[in-house]
């Protein structure tokens, strides 16, 4: 019996050697490689079947799983994964991956409308480049140090030293270079993390990294084969045979953060203690903020309380 519980999940577009995206059609749930850009039909979820396991399910954006029968025929109409849906994901040195059917030991590959799982060995046709699908503004967490990345503008470098990804310094932007098929990481001031730990204003070979997948997380490798790591004071690349937890990252969409100003007294809302939220910080749209059960924030001259009816004291500006 196959469990449909996914231990770790990553969402990608998969690009073949002909520079086309693997595509899952909603009509008859067909699979081809005809997509020239990343849209809904080209988005796939890689579900790892167990911790520390390279075995995965491949699920389309229409919540159907790819399956390969013993003859190499590919379908994508399974709502619940069965043994035909299990693939061994193999990582290659150039960042591409291959998928081997656990049942038939054949490899997923092909081009255009001819996608099969019939190849007995890996050629270029059986290699797929993962294109990460996520909002580009992210927080990056290093499980080795158990810290988030933070941009230190004063020293012009990125550190791995913060427990809470709060503020613009912790927001990183993933830039995918479609020509090079590599990633750059942009900081809040528009500079990019270079391999030597400094930041640079432009995308160059020193700021581009090959994305690799390991244990449901990602690692980033520079043009010299060195891994980006969070183990030092500055985030930079180091030479290591295998990526450890210090070279792995989880990526999460950055939560929206705004400044909030009261319309009544034109002061900014601040939280200075657990006991209260205050609108007394001086340095457009009006918003009503509700608390449970359905009561509104209210700004008096110095502090906040809740009430059931709206007035100007309940109006705030998100800045």
N, C-alpha and C positions, 0 to 999 in steps of 0.2 A: 504494500500500500504506500502511495506517495503522499507525503504531507504537502499542503499548499501554503505552509507558513514560511515566509521569507525572512531570513535572519538579517540580511543587509540588502539594501535596494539602491541601485544607481540608475539614472535615466540618461540615455544617449541616443544620438543618431549614429548609424553605422555606415561608414563610407568604404566602398570596395575599390579594387585596383583601377577601375574605369572611372573613378571619381563620382560615382552615383551612390545615392543613399538607399539602403534596404528599406523597402516600402511595404506596409501592411494595408491592403485594400479592405474597406468595409464591405464591398460587393463580393459575395462568396468567400470573403476572408482570404483572398489570394495574396501571395507574397511574390514581389519582384524587386528589381534593383534599377528603377527608372527615375527616381527622384533626383532632381538637380539642385534642390534647396531643402532646408530643414523646416518641414511643416508638421502638422499633427500626424499624418500617415507615416512620417519618417521617424517618429519617436518610439523608442523601445525601452522597456524597463528590464534591467538585468537583476534578477532575484537570486541571491545566494541561498543554497538549500541548507547549509549548516555553517556554524562558526568555523573559521580557518579552513574552509573547503573551496576548491575551485569549481565545484559543480554548481550549475546555474540553470534557471529557467529564463526564457526570453519571451516577454509579454508585450503585445502591441498596445497602442494607445486606445484600442477598442476592447481592451481587457480579454484578449484571446491569446493563448500560448502557442508558440511554434512547436510542432511535433515532426519527427522524422521516422518513417517506417523502415522496415528492414531492406526495402528496395530503393531507398534514397528519396522517396517522394516526400515533399514538404507540404504541410498544411498549417493553418493558423486559425482553427475554429474551436479549440479546446477551452472551455470556460474554467475548468479545473485541471491542473497538470496531471499527467499520467506518466508511466515510465518512458514513453516515447519523447517526452518533453525535456528530459534531462540531458544537459550538454556539459562536457568538460571544457572550460575556458582556458586556453593557453595564451600566455603573454609572450610577445616577441620583442627583441631588442630595440626595434624601431617604434615601439608603442602600439603597434597593431595587435589584434587578438584573433584567435581562431576558435571555432566551436566544433567539438567532436561529439557526435551522438554517443551517449553511453550505451545505447542498445546495439547499434550496428558498427560502432568504432569508425564510421565514415565522417567526413568533414563537410560543414556547411559552406557553400560557395556558389559561384556562377555569376551571370550577368543578364541584364534586361529581364525578360520573362522566364529565363531558364535558371531558376534557383533550385538547387538540389542539395542533398546530403549524401553524395555518392563517392566523392574523391577519397582514395585510400591514403593519400599523402597530402602534405600542405604545399601548395604553390601560391603565387600571388593572388589567384582567384579565390583562395580560401582564407585570405587575410582581410580583416576589417578594422578600419581606424575609428575609434570611439570619439564622437563629438559630444561633449558634455552638454546636457540640457538643463539649464538652471538660470534664474534671473542673474544677470551679470554682477550685481552688487551683493557681495557675500561676506560672511565672517568665516575665517579659516582657523580651525582648531587642531592643535597638535596633541595626539593622545600620549606621546612619550613624556612631554613636559606638563601635560594637562593644562595648557595655556592657549590663549588666542593670540593671533598676530596683531601687532599695533605699530603704526607708523610713527617714528620719532623724527619729527620734522626738523628739530634743532640740530640733530646729528646726521640727518640725511640717510637714515637707515630704517629697516623694519625689524622690530624685536618680537620675540615670542615670550611675553611676560605678563599678560593680563588675564585675570580670572573671569572678567565680565566684558563682552564685546560691546562697550557702550561709547557712543560718540563717533564723530567722523573719522578719527584716527584708526578705528578698528574696522572700517568699511573698505574692503578691497574689491576691485573690479576685474573680472576675468575677461581678457581680450583674446579671442581666437583668431589667429592669422590663417585665413582660409587657404592661402597660397602655400605657406610653409607647413600647414597642418600642426601648428604648435600654439602654445598659450603664453601670454604675458600677464603679469599681475600688476595692476595700476593702483597706486595709493591715492589717498584723498586729495593730494595737491597735483595730481596728474602725472607724477613720475612713475617709473617702472622699476621693479626689483631686479637688480643685476646679479650675476653669479658670484661677484666678489663681496656681496653684502651691502654695497652702496645702492643708490637709486640713480636712474638716468632719465633724461627728459623725453627720449624717443625710444621706439621699438627697434632693437638691433638684435644681432645674433647673441649678444650677451644677456639679453632680457627675455629671450624666447626659450620655452621649455617643452619637452615632450611629456605628455601626460601618460602615466601608466596606472593600471588598476591592480590593487593588491588587497586581499582580505576585505573587499567591500569599501576600501578607502582609496585615495589617490596618492601618487608620488609624482614629483616633477624632476625631470632629468635635463641637464643643460647639453650644449653641443659637444662637450668633452666627456659625456657619460657620467658626470657627477650629479649627485642627488641634492636637491634643496632640503635643508635641514633646519629644525628649530632648536638644536641642542646648544648653540652658542649664543652669545649676547646679541649678535646681529644674525638675521636670517641670511644664509649664504649656501653655496653648494660645497659639498665635500666628496672626496673619493672613497667609496665603500663598495664592497662586492655586492651586498644585498641591502635593500632598504629596511632599516629597523623601524621601531615605533617612532623614533625621533624624525624620521624622514617621511612619515605618513601624515596625511591631513584628511580631515572631514570638512566638507564645505556645506554651509547652510545659508539660505537667503537672509540677508540683513533685514532686521525689523525696521519699519519706518519710524523715524524719530523727528519730532517737531518741537519748536518753541511755542508756548501757548500764552497769549496776552489777554487780559481782561478788557472788555469794552468799557466797563464802568470806570475803572481807575487807570487804564492804560499801563498797567504793570504786568510783568511776566509772572506766570505761575512757577513756583519752585517748591521742591520737597526737601525740607531741612531736617525732618525727623519723621519717625514712623507715625507719630500722632497726628500729623496734619499736613495739608497742602496749602501753600500761601500764594496770594497774588500781590506781591509787594516788591518785586524785583524790577528796577527801572533800567534800562540800558543807556486778496483778503476776503478772508471769508469769515463769517460768523458761525460758530459751532455751539451746539448744546451738548453737554456731557452728562450722561445718565449714570447713576449708581443703582445698586440693587437695594430695595425693590422700587425701581422706576422713579427715583428722585433725582433732582438736578443739582449740579454743582452751582454754588452761589458765591460770588466774590463780594465780601464786605470791604471795608477800608483796609484791613490787614490780613484777613484769613478767609477760610472757606467753610461753608456748611451746606447742607442739602435742603431743598424744599420741593414741593410737589408742583408748583405753578411757575411758568417761565416769565422772566422779566429781563431788563437790560443787564441786571446783575448776573444773569445766567449765560450771557453771551461772551464768547471768547474768540480770539483771532489766532489761527494757526499760522505761524511765521516761518 
